[in-house]
Amino acid sequence: MALLRRRLMAGLSALMTGCTAADMTRPPLVLAKDVDLERYFGRWYIIANIPYFAERGNVGAYVEYARRPDGQIADVYYAHENGFQSALTRREGRAYVSPGSQNALWRVTFFWPVYVSYPIIYVDENYQTALIGYPDRSLGWVFSRDPDMDEAAYRSLLVKFSEQGYDISGFRRVPQRP
């Protein structure tokens, strides 16, 4: 467990190093406008992502968000690591909203004191799909309230990432069913 914690800390620290010089030439991500946290809270299935080391090979992945008693946000990640035959794992983090972001920019930690950015770049008007980016565009997530998404809907969401300067070839679908 200690080795896993050190690896996760090292990986998250690497993610926090910021943008490279080449990334500085891109405009910042455009955030969603006026995210209603009460509507955003709940379960989101991870339909696709640009996976980082802790997500590679995971299936049946989803996240749940809720208000914590201390006012912060509970960020709980669930997945089957390396296939549906494995037990469902659970990792709990916490987040807070960056002031002035209309609730669209969060800071998230799974291991204090390491915080990472969580920019919500799109939420549809019915809060059924959402896109989460990362400042240097090295990570991204396609969320849905439903574990199933047809190819046309998925492609239309990837276009929104492309419009924000993402190379969408890095996205991988996350199987939700065996």
N, C-alpha and C positions, 0 to 999 in steps of 0.2 A: 504494500500500500504506500509506503514511504517513497519507493522508487517511482510509482505512478504519479504521486503528488509532485515530486521533483520534475518529472517530465512534463506534466501539465503546466506547472509554473514556468518552466523554461519556454514552452511553446507559447503560452499567453504573453510572457514578457517579450518574446520575439514579435508577436502580433502588435504589441503596443509601441514598437519602435518608431512607428509613424510612416510617413510617405517617403519614397526615394525621391531623388532630384527629378526624375522623369515624371513621377506622379504629381509633383508640385505644379507642373504646367497644365494639368487638367483642372477644370473648374470643380468646386466642391459639389458633392451630391446635393440634389434638390430634395428636400424633405417633404413628406406628406403634410398637408395643411390641417391644423386643428384636429389632432387625433383624440377621439373621445375614449379615455382610458376604460371607462366602465363597459363600453361596447367592445373594446379591444381585448379586455381580460377574457380568460377562458382557454379552451384547448385549440391549438393550431397544429395541424399535421404538416410535417416537413415533406413537401412534394418533391423538391429538388434543392440542391445546394452546390456550392463550390466547397467541397469538404476540406476541413482542416484535420490534423492528425487524430483528434479525439472523435471525429465523426466518420472517418473512413471505414467502410464495410458495415456500418450500422443500417439496420432496416426497421420498419415499423416505428420510425422516429416521430415524436411529437413533443411539443412544449405546452406548458400551462402557465398562465400568468394570473396573479391575484394580488390584491392589496394585502400587505402584511400589517399586523397590529401596530408596528412602529412607523407606518406611513410609507415605507418603501414598497417595492414590488417584489413578490416572490416569482422567481424565474426557475421553473422546474423542467428539466429535460429528461425524456424517457426514450429508450431505444433497446433493441436487441442487438448486441454486438456480434458481428460476424455471422449473422443468420438468425432466422426465426426459431431455430432449435435451442438457442440460448435463452436464458432467463431475461426478463425485462429489467434493465438497469435504470437507476434513478439518480440524477445529480441535481442538487438544489443550489441555486445561486440567488443573488438579490440584486436589485437594480434601483436606480433613482432617475427621475427625469431631469434633464439639464434645463435650468431656468431659461425662459424666453424661447423655447423650441416648439411651443404649442403641442407638447407631449410627444413629439416625433423624434427626439434624440434622447436616448437613455445611456447611462453608464452602468455596466453590468460587471459583477464579480462572482466568480465561483471560488476564488482563493484570495482573501484579503492579503495584501493591499493591492493586488493586481486588478485594475478595472479596464474594460475595453468598451469601445464605442458600439452602440446599437442604433444606427439610423434607420428609422422607418421611412422608406422612400415612396411607398404607395400602400393605400388601403382603399378597397372599393367602397362605394357608398353604402352597401349593405353589410360591411365588415365580414365578408365571406372569403376574401383573398387579401393577402398582404405580401409586400416585398421588403426584405431587410437587406441593407447593403453593408458596406464597410468602407471607411474613408479612402483607402488606397485601391479599392475595387478588387482586392484579392479574395474576398469572401462574399457570399451572397446566399440568400435563402428565399425560396418560394413557399409561402404558407397558404393553407386552405383549411376551412372549418370541416371540410369533407375529406376523407382519406383518398377519394378517387377524383381524378381530374383528367378530362379528355385532352387529347393532343393539341387541338385547336386552342383551347383556353390556355394551356401551358405555353404554347408558342407565343400567344398574344402577350403574356406576362413577361416572357423573355425579351420581347421587343422593348418593353419599358426599361429593362436593364440596359439593353443596347443603347437606347437613347440617352442613358446616363454615362456612357463611355465604357461599359463593361464588354469584355470579350466573353460572349455567351457560350463559347465552346467548352468552357471549364465547368459548366453546370452538369450535374449528374442527377438523374431521377432517383428518388429514394423509394424502394419498394415498400408498400404499406400492407400488403397481404402476402401470405406464403404462396 
